[in-house]
């Protein structure tokens, strides 16, 4: 059982202590908000650059994975278009694969051990969106065709049409790593 000198009863008897505790809580909350704002600003400034092995293609991406710079050396003049496309995408994916690690560094620097669960979810999401392209993917199981029901006439029926896809809207775009 709680003694009358502790808990809510104490706070009600000592309004100054109540105000002090509320001020402390508000100051802590404001400091936490400042740390999160600083982490967001630092993350927004992140840029990661990767260069193809032969130096022909260089790609820079932001923390949200978008390409912010793309440069070519004179070597690309002799590349077939398919090779150039492959090098651009491969180099872009290599740059993007470092995003989670860099965001983790910013979060550790700005937030310390604060809010581990949110940090884990965020970093797992980034690792899923931007995996290391040099690590082999797990092979996907072969796709099973949908069974086609027989038509009333006994022959194979035309498979049902897929439902129309709605166009992606702004609510589908989550470019913010937070």
ChimeraX commands (.cxc) that place a marker at each C-alpha (Angstrom):
marker #1 position 0.00,0.00,0.00 radius 0.5
marker #1 position 1.29,3.48,-0.83 radius 0.5
marker #1 position 2.11,5.70,2.11 radius 0.5
marker #1 position 0.45,9.13,2.20 radius 0.5
marker #1 position 3.86,10.78,1.69 radius 0.5
marker #1 position 4.44,9.26,-1.78 radius 0.5
marker #1 position 2.82,9.31,-5.17 radius 0.5
marker #1 position -0.09,11.46,-6.30 radius 0.5
marker #1 position -1.07,12.45,-2.76 radius 0.5
marker #1 position 2.35,14.01,-2.19 radius 0.5
marker #1 position 2.14,15.95,-5.44 radius 0.5
marker #1 position -1.29,17.25,-4.56 radius 0.5
marker #1 position -0.04,18.46,-1.16 radius 0.5
marker #1 position 3.06,20.13,-2.64 radius 0.5
marker #1 position 2.11,22.17,-5.73 radius 0.5
marker #1 position 5.66,23.53,-6.04 radius 0.5
marker #1 position 7.03,19.99,-6.31 radius 0.5
marker #1 position 4.36,19.22,-8.90 radius 0.5
marker #1 position 5.36,22.25,-10.96 radius 0.5
marker #1 position 9.08,21.36,-10.65 radius 0.5
marker #1 position 8.47,17.81,-11.83 radius 0.5
marker #1 position 6.33,18.98,-14.74 radius 0.5
marker #1 position 9.02,21.50,-15.71 radius 0.5
marker #1 position 11.66,18.75,-15.57 radius 0.5
marker #1 position 9.50,16.49,-17.74 radius 0.5
marker #1 position 8.87,19.28,-20.27 radius 0.5
marker #1 position 12.59,20.15,-20.40 radius 0.5
marker #1 position 13.47,16.49,-20.97 radius 0.5
marker #1 position 10.87,16.22,-23.70 radius 0.5
marker #1 position 12.15,19.40,-25.40 radius 0.5
marker #1 position 15.75,18.13,-25.24 radius 0.5
marker #1 position 14.69,14.83,-26.79 radius 0.5
marker #1 position 12.85,16.67,-29.58 radius 0.5
marker #1 position 15.98,18.72,-30.26 radius 0.5
marker #1 position 18.11,15.56,-30.50 radius 0.5
marker #1 position 15.64,14.00,-32.95 radius 0.5
marker #1 position 15.54,17.21,-35.01 radius 0.5
marker #1 position 19.35,17.29,-35.14 radius 0.5
marker #1 position 19.41,13.63,-36.23 radius 0.5
marker #1 position 16.85,14.37,-38.97 radius 0.5
marker #1 position 18.83,17.37,-40.24 radius 0.5
marker #1 position 22.09,15.42,-40.25 radius 0.5
marker #1 position 20.41,12.51,-42.04 radius 0.5
marker #1 position 18.97,14.87,-44.66 radius 0.5
marker #1 position 22.52,16.02,-45.45 radius 0.5
marker #1 position 23.89,12.49,-45.90 radius 0.5
marker #1 position 25.31,11.66,-49.32 radius 0.5
marker #1 position 26.79,8.31,-50.26 radius 0.5
marker #1 position 28.83,7.84,-53.42 radius 0.5
marker #1 position 29.88,4.64,-55.16 radius 0.5
marker #1 position 32.05,4.27,-58.25 radius 0.5
marker #1 position 32.05,1.31,-60.62 radius 0.5
marker #1 position 35.10,-0.93,-60.50 radius 0.5
marker #1 position 36.50,0.49,-63.73 radius 0.5
marker #1 position 35.80,4.08,-62.69 radius 0.5
marker #1 position 33.41,4.68,-65.58 radius 0.5
marker #1 position 30.29,5.43,-63.50 radius 0.5
marker #1 position 29.90,7.29,-60.21 radius 0.5
marker #1 position 26.53,7.59,-58.42 radius 0.5
marker #1 position 25.67,9.66,-55.35 radius 0.5
marker #1 position 22.49,9.04,-53.37 radius 0.5
marker #1 position 20.79,10.72,-50.42 radius 0.5
marker #1 position 19.59,9.00,-47.25 radius 0.5
marker #1 position 16.23,8.34,-48.90 radius 0.5
marker #1 position 17.94,6.46,-51.74 radius 0.5
marker #1 position 17.32,9.03,-54.46 radius 0.5
marker #1 position 20.11,9.72,-56.91 radius 0.5
marker #1 position 21.54,13.19,-56.35 radius 0.5
marker #1 position 24.46,12.97,-58.77 radius 0.5
marker #1 position 25.50,10.76,-61.68 radius 0.5
marker #1 position 28.81,11.15,-63.47 radius 0.5
marker #1 position 30.57,9.28,-66.26 radius 0.5
marker #1 position 34.18,9.06,-67.35 radius 0.5
marker #1 position 35.14,9.04,-71.02 radius 0.5
marker #1 position 35.23,5.23,-70.84 radius 0.5
marker #1 position 31.43,5.07,-71.20 radius 0.5
marker #1 position 31.63,6.34,-74.80 radius 0.5
marker #1 position 32.60,2.83,-75.91 radius 0.5
marker #1 position 30.07,0.97,-73.74 radius 0.5
marker #1 position 27.07,-0.73,-75.27 radius 0.5
marker #1 position 23.90,0.82,-73.81 radius 0.5
marker #1 position 23.02,-2.40,-71.97 radius 0.5
marker #1 position 26.41,-2.37,-70.21 radius 0.5
marker #1 position 26.05,1.30,-69.29 radius 0.5
marker #1 position 22.58,0.67,-67.84 radius 0.5
marker #1 position 23.86,-2.31,-65.86 radius 0.5
marker #1 position 26.78,-0.32,-64.43 radius 0.5
marker #1 position 24.56,2.61,-63.45 radius 0.5
marker #1 position 22.09,0.38,-61.60 radius 0.5
marker #1 position 24.79,-1.73,-59.94 radius 0.5
marker #1 position 26.71,1.34,-58.81 radius 0.5
marker #1 position 23.52,3.02,-57.56 radius 0.5
marker #1 position 22.62,-0.07,-55.52 radius 0.5
marker #1 position 26.12,-0.17,-54.02 radius 0.5
marker #1 position 25.77,3.46,-52.93 radius 0.5
marker #1 position 22.29,2.80,-51.49 radius 0.5
marker #1 position 23.48,-0.26,-49.58 radius 0.5
marker #1 position 25.43,1.99,-47.20 radius 0.5
marker #1 position 22.41,4.07,-46.18 radius 0.5
marker #1 position 21.34,1.99,-43.17 radius 0.5
marker #1 position 24.84,1.99,-41.71 radius 0.5
marker #1 position 25.26,5.75,-42.11 radius 0.5
marker #1 position 21.81,6.47,-40.63 radius 0.5
marker #1 position 22.67,4.14,-37.73 radius 0.5
marker #1 position 25.81,6.19,-37.12 radius 0.5
marker #1 position 23.85,9.44,-37.07 radius 0.5
marker #1 position 21.29,7.98,-34.69 radius 0.5
marker #1 position 23.98,6.64,-32.34 radius 0.5
marker #1 position 25.74,10.00,-32.33 radius 0.5
marker #1 position 22.62,12.12,-31.80 radius 0.5
marker #1 position 20.40,9.81,-29.75 radius 0.5
marker #1 position 22.70,7.43,-27.90 radius 0.5
marker #1 position 20.75,4.44,-26.61 radius 0.5
marker #1 position 17.41,6.25,-26.75 radius 0.5
marker #1 position 14.42,4.47,-28.27 radius 0.5
marker #1 position 16.11,1.22,-29.36 radius 0.5
marker #1 position 12.89,-0.37,-30.65 radius 0.5
marker #1 position 12.15,2.49,-33.06 radius 0.5
marker #1 position 15.77,2.54,-34.19 radius 0.5
marker #1 position 15.74,-1.21,-34.87 radius 0.5
marker #1 position 12.53,-0.96,-36.91 radius 0.5
marker #1 position 13.85,1.98,-38.92 radius 0.5
marker #1 position 17.22,0.39,-39.67 radius 0.5
marker #1 position 15.65,-2.97,-40.55 radius 0.5
marker #1 position 13.35,-1.13,-42.97 radius 0.5
marker #1 position 16.31,0.63,-44.58 radius 0.5
marker #1 position 18.29,-2.62,-44.84 radius 0.5
marker #1 position 15.29,-4.25,-46.52 radius 0.5
marker #1 position 14.88,-1.38,-48.99 radius 0.5
marker #1 position 18.60,-1.05,-49.73 radius 0.5
marker #1 position 20.26,-4.48,-49.33 radius 0.5
marker #1 position 23.93,-5.10,-50.06 radius 0.5
marker #1 position 24.02,-5.89,-53.80 radius 0.5
marker #1 position 27.14,-8.00,-53.35 radius 0.5
marker #1 position 25.37,-10.45,-51.03 radius 0.5
marker #1 position 23.62,-13.26,-52.88 radius 0.5
marker #1 position 19.85,-13.10,-52.72 radius 0.5
marker #1 position 17.94,-16.09,-51.53 radius 0.5
marker #1 position 16.50,-17.76,-54.59 radius 0.5
marker #1 position 12.81,-17.09,-54.94 radius 0.5
marker #1 position 10.63,-20.16,-55.29 radius 0.5
marker #1 position 9.32,-20.65,-58.79 radius 0.5
marker #1 position 6.01,-18.94,-59.38 radius 0.5
marker #1 position 3.05,-21.26,-59.51 radius 0.5
marker #1 position 0.59,-20.44,-62.27 radius 0.5
marker #1 position -2.95,-19.80,-61.12 radius 0.5
marker #1 position -5.18,-22.75,-62.01 radius 0.5
marker #1 position -7.56,-22.00,-64.85 radius 0.5
marker #1 position -11.03,-23.34,-64.13 radius 0.5
marker #1 position -12.67,-25.23,-66.97 radius 0.5
marker #1 position -15.25,-23.33,-68.93 radius 0.5
marker #1 position -18.86,-24.51,-68.96 radius 0.5
marker #1 position -18.25,-25.84,-72.49 radius 0.5
marker #1 position -15.56,-28.18,-71.18 radius 0.5
marker #1 position -12.49,-26.36,-72.52 radius 0.5
marker #1 position -10.09,-24.20,-70.58 radius 0.5
marker #1 position -11.55,-20.88,-69.60 radius 0.5
marker #1 position -9.79,-17.59,-69.93 radius 0.5
marker #1 position -8.08,-16.77,-66.63 radius 0.5
marker #1 position -9.82,-14.04,-64.67 radius 0.5
marker #1 position -8.47,-10.57,-65.22 radius 0.5
marker #1 position -6.40,-9.04,-62.46 radius 0.5
marker #1 position -8.10,-6.21,-60.62 radius 0.5
marker #1 position -7.02,-2.83,-61.89 radius 0.5
marker #1 position -4.16,-1.25,-59.95 radius 0.5
marker #1 position -4.71,2.17,-58.53 radius 0.5
marker #1 position -2.07,4.71,-59.42 radius 0.5
marker #1 position 0.47,5.44,-56.72 radius 0.5
marker #1 position -0.26,8.61,-54.86 radius 0.5
marker #1 position 1.75,10.73,-52.46 radius 0.5
marker #1 position 0.58,8.60,-49.56 radius 0.5
marker #1 position 2.46,5.65,-51.10 radius 0.5
marker #1 position 5.75,7.47,-51.29 radius 0.5
marker #1 position 7.76,7.30,-48.13 radius 0.5
marker #1 position 11.05,8.86,-49.07 radius 0.5
marker #1 position 11.73,9.98,-45.52 radius 0.5
marker #1 position 13.85,7.41,-43.67 radius 0.5
marker #1 position 12.21,8.46,-40.39 radius 0.5
marker link #1:1,2 radius 0.2
marker link #1:2,3 radius 0.2
marker link #1:3,4 radius 0.2
marker link #1:4,5 radius 0.2
marker link #1:5,6 radius 0.2
marker link #1:6,7 radius 0.2
marker link #1:7,8 radius 0.2
marker link #1:8,9 radius 0.2
marker link #1:9,10 radius 0.2
marker link #1:10,11 radius 0.2
marker link #1:11,12 radius 0.2
marker link #1:12,13 radius 0.2
marker link #1:13,14 radius 0.2
marker link #1:14,15 radius 0.2
marker link #1:15,16 radius 0.2
marker link #1:16,17 radius 0.2
marker link #1:17,18 radius 0.2
marker link #1:18,19 radius 0.2
marker link #1:19,20 radius 0.2
marker link #1:20,21 radius 0.2
marker link #1:21,22 radius 0.2
marker link #1:22,23 radius 0.2
marker link #1:23,24 radius 0.2
marker link #1:24,25 radius 0.2
marker link #1:25,26 radius 0.2
marker link #1:26,27 radius 0.2
marker link #1:27,28 radius 0.2
marker link #1:28,29 radius 0.2
marker link #1:29,30 radius 0.2
marker link #1:30,31 radius 0.2
marker link #1:31,32 radius 0.2
marker link #1:32,33 radius 0.2
marker link #1:33,34 radius 0.2
marker link #1:34,35 radius 0.2
marker link #1:35,36 radius 0.2
marker link #1:36,37 radius 0.2
marker link #1:37,38 radius 0.2
marker link #1:38,39 radius 0.2
marker link #1:39,40 radius 0.2
marker link #1:40,41 radius 0.2
marker link #1:41,42 radius 0.2
marker link #1:42,43 radius 0.2
marker link #1:43,44 radius 0.2
marker link #1:44,45 radius 0.2
marker link #1:45,46 radius 0.2
marker link #1:46,47 radius 0.2
marker link #1:47,48 radius 0.2
marker link #1:48,49 radius 0.2
marker link #1:49,50 radius 0.2
marker link #1:50,51 radius 0.2
marker link #1:51,52 radius 0.2
marker link #1:52,53 radius 0.2
marker link #1:53,54 radius 0.2
marker link #1:54,55 radius 0.2
marker link #1:55,56 radius 0.2
marker link #1:56,57 radius 0.2
marker link #1:57,58 radius 0.2
marker link #1:58,59 radius 0.2
marker link #1:59,60 radius 0.2
marker link #1:60,61 radius 0.2
marker link #1:61,62 radius 0.2
marker link #1:62,63 radius 0.2
marker link #1:63,64 radius 0.2
marker link #1:64,65 radius 0.2
marker link #1:65,66 radius 0.2
marker link #1:66,67 radius 0.2
marker link #1:67,68 radius 0.2
marker link #1:68,69 radius 0.2
marker link #1:69,70 radius 0.2
marker link #1:70,71 radius 0.2
marker link #1:71,72 radius 0.2
marker link #1:72,73 radius 0.2
marker link #1:73,74 radius 0.2
marker link #1:74,75 radius 0.2
marker link #1:75,76 radius 0.2
marker link #1:76,77 radius 0.2
marker link #1:77,78 radius 0.2
marker link #1:78,79 radius 0.2
marker link #1:79,80 radius 0.2
marker link #1:80,81 radius 0.2
marker link #1:81,82 radius 0.2
marker link #1:82,83 radius 0.2
marker link #1:83,84 radius 0.2
marker link #1:84,85 radius 0.2
marker link #1:85,86 radius 0.2
marker link #1:86,87 radius 0.2
marker link #1:87,88 radius 0.2
marker link #1:88,89 radius 0.2
marker link #1:89,90 radius 0.2
marker link #1:90,91 radius 0.2
marker link #1:91,92 radius 0.2
marker link #1:92,93 radius 0.2
marker link #1:93,94 radius 0.2
marker link #1:94,95 radius 0.2
marker link #1:95,96 radius 0.2
marker link #1:96,97 radius 0.2
marker link #1:97,98 radius 0.2
marker link #1:98,99 radius 0.2
marker link #1:99,100 radius 0.2
marker link #1:100,101 radius 0.2
marker link #1:101,102 radius 0.2
marker link #1:102,103 radius 0.2
marker link #1:103,104 radius 0.2
marker link #1:104,105 radius 0.2
marker link #1:105,106 radius 0.2
marker link #1:106,107 radius 0.2
marker link #1:107,108 radius 0.2
marker link #1:108,109 radius 0.2
marker link #1:109,110 radius 0.2
marker link #1:110,111 radius 0.2
marker link #1:111,112 radius 0.2
marker link #1:112,113 radius 0.2
marker link #1:113,114 radius 0.2
marker link #1:114,115 radius 0.2
marker link #1:115,116 radius 0.2
marker link #1:116,117 radius 0.2
marker link #1:117,118 radius 0.2
marker link #1:118,119 radius 0.2
marker link #1:119,120 radius 0.2
marker link #1:120,121 radius 0.2
marker link #1:121,122 radius 0.2
marker link #1:122,123 radius 0.2
marker link #1:123,124 radius 0.2
marker link #1:124,125 radius 0.2
marker link #1:125,126 radius 0.2
marker link #1:126,127 radius 0.2
marker link #1:127,128 radius 0.2
marker link #1:128,129 radius 0.2
marker link #1:129,130 radius 0.2
marker link #1:130,131 radius 0.2
marker link #1:131,132 radius 0.2
marker link #1:132,133 radius 0.2
marker link #1:133,134 radius 0.2
marker link #1:134,135 radius 0.2
marker link #1:135,136 radius 0.2
marker link #1:136,137 radius 0.2
marker link #1:137,138 radius 0.2
marker link #1:138,139 radius 0.2
marker link #1:139,140 radius 0.2
marker link #1:140,141 radius 0.2
marker link #1:141,142 radius 0.2
marker link #1:142,143 radius 0.2
marker link #1:143,144 radius 0.2
marker link #1:144,145 radius 0.2
marker link #1:145,146 radius 0.2
marker link #1:146,147 radius 0.2
marker link #1:147,148 radius 0.2
marker link #1:148,149 radius 0.2
marker link #1:149,150 radius 0.2
marker link #1:150,151 radius 0.2
marker link #1:151,152 radius 0.2
marker link #1:152,153 radius 0.2
marker link #1:153,154 radius 0.2
marker link #1:154,155 radius 0.2
marker link #1:155,156 radius 0.2
marker link #1:156,157 radius 0.2
marker link #1:157,158 radius 0.2
marker link #1:158,159 radius 0.2
marker link #1:159,160 radius 0.2
marker link #1:160,161 radius 0.2
marker link #1:161,162 radius 0.2
marker link #1:162,163 radius 0.2
marker link #1:163,164 radius 0.2
marker link #1:164,165 radius 0.2
marker link #1:165,166 radius 0.2
marker link #1:166,167 radius 0.2
marker link #1:167,168 radius 0.2
marker link #1:168,169 radius 0.2
marker link #1:169,170 radius 0.2
marker link #1:170,171 radius 0.2
marker link #1:171,172 radius 0.2
marker link #1:172,173 radius 0.2
marker link #1:173,174 radius 0.2
marker link #1:174,175 radius 0.2
marker link #1:175,176 radius 0.2
marker link #1:176,177 radius 0.2
marker link #1:177,178 radius 0.2
view
